[in-house]
Amino acid sequence: MRDLQQGGRSTVHGVNGAAATSQPAATLAAIEILKAGGNAVDAAVAACAVQCVVEPMSTGIGGDCFALLALNGKAPVIGFNGSGRAPRALTLDWFRRQGVSEIQANSTGAVTVPGAVDAWAQLVEAHGRMDLGRVLEPAIRCAEDGFVVGPRCAYEWHKDSAILSVEGRRHYLRDGAAPRVGTVMKLPALAETLKTIAAQGRDGFYRGWVADDLVASLAAHGGVMRHEDLEQHRGQVVTPISADYRGRTVHQIPPNGQGLTALLILNILQGFELSGLDPLGPERMHLEAEATRLAWQCRDALIADPERGDVPVERLLSEAQARRMQAAIDRKAAHPPARLPDVASANTVYLTVVDRDRNVVSFINSLFDHFGSGFCGARSGVLLQNRGCGFVLEEGHPNVVAGGKRPLHTIIPGMVTQGDRAVLGYGVMGGFFQPVGHAHVLTNWIDFGLDIQQAIDMPRGFHHGDVYSLEKGVPAATAEALAALGHRTARSAEPMGGGQGIVIDWEAGTLSAGSDPRKDGCALAY
């Protein structure tokens, strides 16, 4: 139990259902859908759609979606890859003709086909109890009637709105400025788009006036996405990849997602006894940093679209590979860090929902960077993602850009099973930081015996470039000891990511949920 004389949150508990998201309106929408007879799939899509309205810098219907499902809480876990592909005309030669050597975040070359709406439609049709129109009602109300902007959203909105295109500024700014905390914001164009999807299903987005608007609006800025790119998109049911960690099985979406990276980190850490260490001490933080360094070398070299080349998942997750990587760690000294990304704060929303039948949904939706590419449908108000930044422009690399190919993807939902039952739906958002966040939260919960809220709250660290960046809650003595081991440490200017989790206690018949205070959201249960 947490120290009640200190600031913080308690876990929330219930029997019939629970939801945890980064926006109170989204969490409430999920609970309302559950109480109205929907299941966890309906509630997750409803909550995510609300977040696409109230947290537009983090996610949107112009982004992508991944999900893990445990129906009735039982194995096998089902995966869904809702990532979009590069437009057919977006090739390495196209970039070379533009004189581009690196894909820029706010360029039309970064825009890939949105996969979220198709994913929602497929998931609700296959596993939900409600139709998509009913599921989208809370989001339509938020967009049409207005919502109140929270503190973290207001901060991100102000900080990142400069990247918006002229169309984006018209829809997402008021009098040329980002909304302040407490402002009531309405998004009427997005409401009309959501109504069209509610009435027509996925075709209301990938065909018709919305598709016309997206293609024309992007073309006006030099983009190459065409109608056939949208019309031909379909997300896929996939078999999750997994790794055992101290008697539990951790599930992730397979490549093109980076969930493999989280499993590699856990496979490395399993070779070390963590439970006797200080969870905020230098030994634990050092081992996590070194495991990250090794896992990232595999990530950047090998993860790509498996339809366009072999990704050696089985070999990478083998015991032999884990032993080799464990042996490469020096507990007394830091190795020179891998070239890790310079940015850990790319925006995303992660949420998880469990219903009375113990359907467990782990769900993530994103535009990648803040407001995605910044490009926006002139009529529809749909912000377009910049997932193309996940590609490289290196001929022969597994992840080289190509038309119709899916990029290396950062968003990763997580799920943990024990035996044949799901015991935790969880995830940590935050761009490239996500695999580290997954391992950090999970080891907090398993190795250090923290409840799910405490596990999420625990201060974090991550390499930015060649710097081991530490949140303010990491003790000064730990930072000094890490420096003595050879880490170049610095205090993080911003919080790292944000996470949610719901634990299923099968013996007690109860749910406990936690939500990250780094965001505006909350967990609710009943």
Helices and strands as residue ranges (DSSP letters): E 12-14, E 18-21, H 24-35, H 40-54, E 64-70, G 71-73, E 78-82, H 92-97, G 108-110, H 116-127, H 132-135, H 137-145, E 147-148, H 151-160, G 161-163, H 166-172, E 184-185, H 188-200, H 203-206, H 208-219, H 227-231, E 236-238, E 241-245, E 248-252, H 259-269, H 282-302, G 306-308, H 313-316, H 319-327, E 348-354, E 360-366, G 387-390, E 414-418, E 421-429, G 431-433, H 434-446, H 452-457, E 461-464, E 467-470, H 476-484, E 489-491, E 498-505, E 510-515, E 522-525
